[in-house]
Amino acid sequence: MPQLLIRVLALLAVMIAAPASAADDSTARQIVERAFESAGGVAWRYPGTIWLTGRYYDFKGGVEPVVYEPYELYRVQPRDHPRGHVADGKIRVSSYKDGKPTLQIAFDGAKTYDINGPTGEGADAPFWRLTMGFGMIRFALDPAYKLERLPDEAVDGNDAWTIKVSDAVGEHTLVSVRKTDARIVRIVFATPRGLHDRIFSDFFTKPGVKWVQPGRVRSMINGIKEAEFVYTDFAIGKLMDDKLFVIEKGQFAAK
C-alpha cells in the first residue's frame, strides 16, 4: 500500500475515533451572570456613582480626529432601569480643547442641559437616544428584562457569545461577551441616526477595587467610526453634588 495512502487512512481513523467536542449549551442568563462577575460583581451592578476621565477622539470631521482632553463622565447610577435607551439617574459629560469647554451635556434626573443651559428636553433627548445603550446589560438580570442567546461571533478576533437584551418596552441591545474571560466587549443598538456599534478593549482595574474598566471604547454609527474614548482613570462611589448635573444659562459664556 502506498505510503501516502497509509497516512491518509491513519488520519481518517484518528478523526473518526476522536470524540466530537462538547456543544456549548450555556444559556443567555448563565453568560450574563459570568459577564457580571467578570466586570466586578455587585460593585459593578450597583456602583452608586461612576467617574471616568481620559481623552475623546472625534472622527466626525474625517480621517484625522480632533482630540479633546480632559474628557470626563459623571454618573449617578439608578437602582432600576425600565427603559434601556433613555436617560435616567444623573449624567454629566464634560470635555475641553485647549482649555476651552466643548461638549458639555447633562441630565439632572428630569431635564437635559447642553453648553448653553436647559434644552427644554427630558430623558428622551436625541443625544441620550444616540448614546444610552450600555445600561441594558447592567440591568439584564432584572425580572422585566428578557434575554436571548444568538449565534456566536468574533470581536477583535476573539470568540464571543452574543446575547440579545430586551427591556420592558421591547427595545433591545445586542451584547458580545468574550469567551476566554467573560468580558463585555461589544454592544450594538438602534438609534434615530442608525446602528450604534461600540467595542470595548484594554481593560484595567485599580488596587482594592473590583470594578473592571475598559480603557478603550470605539464608537461607530452605521459602521463608520465617529469617536474613540481612551480612559485613564476612574472612581466608584465618589460623592457628587447635584449642582454638577445642572448647567445654567450663560455658565460657559465667552469671557
N, C-alpha and C positions, 0 to 999 in steps of 0.2 A: 504493500500500500504506500503510495507516495507520501513523503514526509509532511508536505503542506496539508494534505487531506487529513492526516492523523491529528495535526494540530487543530484544525478546524473542528473535527469531531470532538476532541477533548474540550475545546472551548464551549461547544454547544452542550456537552454533558454537564459542565460546571454551571452554565446558565440555567439549565433545566432543574438541576439539583438545588440551586440556591433558592431559599425561601423568598417569596415576594416581600418587599418592605411593607411594614405595617401602615395602614391608611391613617392619615391624620384626622381623627374624629373629634378634635377639640370643638366644643360648642362656642358660639359667639360670646356667651356670658363668661365662660372659662377664660377665653382670650382677653376679654376686657378686664377681668379680675387680675390676670397676670400683668397687664399693662398698668393697672392701678398700683400694684406693688412695686413694679419696676420704676415708676415715676416718683415714688415716695410714700405710698400707702395713705394712711389717714391724713398725714401732714399735707399731702398733695391734694387730696379730696377736699379738705377743709382748712385752707391756709389762712383764712381770716383776711389778710391783706397781702398783696404782691407788689413788689417794686422791682423794676428792671431798668438797667441802664446800658448804653452802648452806642452804636453808630447805625444810622439809617442811610442806605444807598438807594437813591431814587433813579430808576431807569426809564421813567415815563417819557423823558425827552429824547431817548435814543440809546446808542450803544454804550457811551460813557456815562456813568452815573454822577449825579450831584450828591455830595456827601454831607449829611447833617450830623453834627456832634456838639454837645451830647444829645442823645435821644433817650427819653425816659418814659416809662409807662407806670402809672399808679393804678392799682385795682383794689377795690373793696369787694371781695367775693361774696355773693349771696349764698344763703343756705339751700335755696332751691332755684330752679331754672326752667320754668314751664315752657318757655319758647326759646328755642336754641339760637335764633338768628336776629334777635333784637337785644338792645342794651338792657342790663339790669345791674343791681348793686350800684357801684360808683366806679367811674373810669376817668382817667386823665392821660392824654398823650401830649407830650411836650418835646419839641425839637428846636434846635438853633443852628444857624450857619454864620460863621464869622461873628459870633456873639449876638446876632440878631434873631429874634423869635421868628419861627416859620410856621410849621404845623403846630397849632395849639387847639385842641378839641377836648371837650369834657362832657360828662353826664353825671348829674348830681342825684340821680335816683328818680327824677321826674322830667327834667329839662336838659336839652342839649345846648352846648355853647361852642363857638369857634373863636378865632383870634379877635373877632370884633365884638364878642359878647353873646347874649342869648340869640339863638337862631329861630326861635318860635317852634322848634321841632321837639319831639319827645324820644321815646325809646326806639321808635321805628324809623329814625332818620336814615337817609341813604348811606351815610358814612358807616353807621353800625350795621346796616344790611350787607354792606360790602365786606366788613371785617369780622363780624361776630360769628364764629363757627367752631372754635376750639372747645368752648364750654360744653358743647354737646357730649363730648367724650367724658368730661369730668363728672357729668350727671347721668351717664348712660345706664348705671345700675339702679336708678330710681324707678319705682313702680310705673310711673307714667310713660317711661321710655320703652321703645321696642328695639330689639337687636336682631340682626340677621347676618349670618356669615355668607360672604360672596366668594367668588373664585380668588385664589391667591394671586399675588403679583409681586414682582421685584421692585424695590425702591432703592435707587443708588446702587444697583447691583446686588442687593441683599434680599433674600426671600422674605416675604411678609404676608401675614394674614390680612384680609380685607373684611371689615365689618361695616354694615350699614346701621347707623344710629338714627332713630326717628323720634321726634318729640310728640307731645300730645296733640298738636295741630297738624301733624303729618309732614312737617318739614324734616329734612334729614341731612346728615353729613356722612361721607364715606371716610373711614379711618383705617390707616395701614399700620399694623403692629409688627415690628421686625421679629422674626422667629428666634434669632440667636439670643436676644436679651429682653424681649417684650417691650422695647422702646417704641413709643408712638412716633412714627417717622413721616407721616403724611396725613393731611386731611383735604378733602375736596367737597365743595358745596356750591349750590347755585346762588347767584346774586342778581340784582337788577342789571348789572353790567355784563353778566356772563358767568362762566365757571371759574371759581376761585380755587386754585391749587396751591397748597402750602407744604413745603418739605422742611423737615427738622433734622439737624445733624449737630456734630461737635458738642455732645452733651458733657456737662460738668456739674460738679456739686461743691459744697463747702464743708469744712470740718464741723461735725456736730449737727448737721442739717440733713435730713433725709431727702429733701426736695432735690430733684434732678432737673436741671435747666438746659434746654437746647442753646448752644452758643451761636448757632447759625440758623436763620429762618429765611428760606427763599419763597417769594410770593409771586405767583403767576395768575394772570387773568386771560382766559381763553387760550392758554398755552404760551402766552408771551410774558416773559419776566418783567415785572414792574418794580419790584422792590426786593431788597435784601437787608436783613437786620442782623447785626453782629452784637451779641450781648456779652458784656464783660463782667457784670456783677449783678447780684440780686439780693433781696431781703424778703423774708416771710414774717408776717405778724408785726410789721412796722406800724407804729401809731401814725395815723393820717388825719389831719384836720379837715373837717367838712368844707372849709373855705377853699381847699385845694381843688375841689371839683366844681367851682363856680368861677367863671371868667366874666368880670364886669365890663360893661361897655367903656371903651377908652383905656382899659388896663394896659394894652400893648400899643397905645398911640405913639406915633413917632415923636421923638423929643428934639 
